[in-house]
Amino acid sequence: MTTMIAPETILPPDDPGDLASLNALLPKLPPDIRKGLSTFVKALAAGEAVRIEPVSMMLTTSQAAEVLNISRMTLVKLLDEGRIAYEQPNVHRLLRLSDVLAYKEERSRKRATYFAESLRAAEADGLLQESIGDYTVALKKARSGERA
């Protein structure tokens, strides 16, 4: 029998309190768990709510589309094109979480490469007012929530 664990939304605390005990524990944890906890704590510190829920190793097309932040129909198109592997034990398609995450990582890598190449071409053509390094720094600051 499988026990379903309900998703839980955690709101940022009014006072984050002392995190020293957490800092002592972090080095002892596996890297992936440390990274997840770090993301979790940073989001709470920034005043964002965090949602934690268990994810099955096999995803429906709706769940996979949500992970990829695309529509279900776009995902079905990718499946039909053979760009993401899936199983179809009955009428419904199921995707391995690892395949979905691998596709997501590859898509991010391709976007980053395209962005870098576009910046280099724009700089070579004299279209940039600043250097590539300045744009990269500004982009990193924007992603981290800092003001320029």
Buried (B, 14 or more C-beta within 10 A) or exposed (E): EEEEEEEEEEEEEEEEEEEEEEEEEEEEEEEEEBEEBEEBBEBBEEEEEBEEEEEEEBBBBEBBBBBBEBEBEEBBEBBEEEEBEBEEEEEEBBBBBEBBEEBBEEBEEEEEEEEEEEBEEEBEEEEBEEEEEEBEEEEEEEEEEEEE
